[in-house]
Amino acid sequence: MRIQETTLTNGPAAAAILAAGIGSLALGLFTTLAQAIVPVKNLLIFYSPAGPLSGKTTATVVVWLVAWAVFHSLWKHQQVNFPRVFVVTLMMIALGLLGTFPVFFEQFGS
């Protein structure tokens, strides 16, 4: 009987975590841009009763899914520097959260 060895990789998990950070950063960026630039705000109105929130969240989900797909395909068979990915993800989440605080994004108001 032959035992097949498999090498475990952390690439797929790192891709999912990094994509979450990218999605968080995207939401903060879309929120701030919609406040700062009126044409962007109008462009993000996908559903009138919800206003630009409909576009912000939809675009964020698209960015998150694309990031996840890209990094998963790049890293699916790799062992990546997980601590670095984790720190970068935490920084992106913090910046994304900052971008969604009214005290921050209202500074860019039009």
C-alpha positions as CSV (number, residue, x, y, z in Angstrom):
1,M,0.0,0.0,0.0
2,R,1.4,3.4,-1.0
3,I,0.8,6.5,1.1
4,Q,0.4,9.7,-0.8
5,E,2.0,12.7,0.8
6,T,0.2,16.0,0.6
7,T,1.7,19.4,1.4
8,L,-0.6,21.7,3.1
9,T,-0.4,25.3,2.0
10,N,-1.8,28.5,3.6
11,G,-2.3,30.4,0.3
12,P,-6.0,29.9,0.0
13,A,-6.6,31.0,3.6
14,A,-4.3,34.0,3.1
15,A,-6.2,34.9,-0.1
16,A,-9.5,34.9,1.8
17,I,-8.2,37.0,4.6
18,L,-6.4,39.5,2.3
19,A,-9.6,39.8,0.2
20,A,-11.5,40.8,3.3
21,G,-9.1,43.5,4.0
22,I,-9.3,44.7,0.4
23,G,-13.1,44.7,0.6
24,S,-13.0,46.7,3.8
25,L,-10.6,49.3,2.3
26,A,-12.8,49.5,-0.8
27,L,-15.9,50.3,1.3
28,G,-14.1,53.1,3.1
29,L,-12.8,54.4,-0.2
30,F,-16.2,54.3,-1.9
31,T,-17.8,56.0,1.1
32,T,-15.2,58.8,1.2
33,L,-15.2,59.3,-2.6
34,A,-19.0,59.5,-2.7
35,Q,-18.9,62.3,-0.1
36,A,-16.0,64.2,-1.8
37,I,-17.0,63.9,-5.5
38,V,-20.6,64.5,-6.6
39,P,-20.3,62.6,-9.9
40,V,-19.0,59.5,-8.0
41,K,-21.9,59.8,-5.6
42,N,-24.4,59.9,-8.5
43,L,-22.6,57.1,-10.2
44,L,-23.1,54.9,-7.1
45,I,-26.8,55.3,-7.0
46,F,-28.0,51.9,-8.2
47,Y,-31.3,51.9,-6.4
48,S,-32.8,55.4,-5.8
49,P,-34.5,54.8,-2.4
50,A,-31.2,53.6,-0.9
51,G,-29.1,56.3,-2.6
52,P,-25.4,55.8,-3.1
53,L,-25.3,53.2,-0.4
54,S,-26.6,50.7,-2.9
55,G,-23.6,51.3,-5.2
56,K,-21.1,51.5,-2.4
57,T,-22.0,48.1,-1.0
58,T,-22.4,46.5,-4.5
59,A,-19.1,47.7,-5.7
60,T,-17.5,46.6,-2.5
61,V,-18.7,43.1,-2.9
62,V,-17.5,43.0,-6.5
63,V,-14.0,44.2,-5.4
64,W,-13.9,41.6,-2.6
65,L,-14.9,38.8,-4.9
66,V,-12.5,39.8,-7.6
67,A,-9.6,40.1,-5.0
68,W,-10.5,36.8,-3.5
69,A,-10.6,35.0,-6.9
70,V,-7.3,36.6,-8.1
71,F,-5.3,35.9,-4.9
72,H,-6.8,32.4,-4.6
73,S,-5.7,31.6,-8.1
74,L,-2.2,33.0,-7.5
75,W,-1.7,31.4,-4.1
76,K,-3.7,28.1,-4.2
77,H,-0.6,25.9,-4.2
78,Q,1.7,28.2,-2.3
79,Q,2.9,28.8,1.2
80,V,2.8,32.6,1.7
81,N,4.2,34.8,4.5
82,F,1.0,34.7,6.6
83,P,2.1,37.2,9.3
84,R,2.7,39.8,6.6
85,V,-0.6,39.1,4.9
86,F,-2.4,39.4,8.3
87,V,-0.7,42.7,9.3
88,V,-1.5,44.2,5.8
89,T,-5.1,43.0,6.2
90,L,-5.5,44.6,9.6
91,M,-4.1,47.9,8.3
92,M,-6.6,47.8,5.4
93,I,-9.5,47.0,7.7
94,A,-8.5,49.9,9.9
95,L,-8.3,52.3,7.0
96,G,-11.6,51.0,5.6
97,L,-13.2,51.5,8.9
98,L,-11.8,55.0,9.2
99,G,-13.3,55.8,5.8
100,T,-16.8,54.9,6.9
101,F,-16.8,57.2,10.0
102,P,-18.8,60.3,9.3
103,V,-16.3,62.4,11.3
104,F,-13.7,61.4,8.7
105,F,-15.6,61.4,5.4
106,E,-17.6,64.5,6.1
107,Q,-14.3,66.4,6.0
108,F,-14.3,65.8,2.3
109,G,-17.9,66.9,1.9
110,S,-19.1,68.9,-1.1
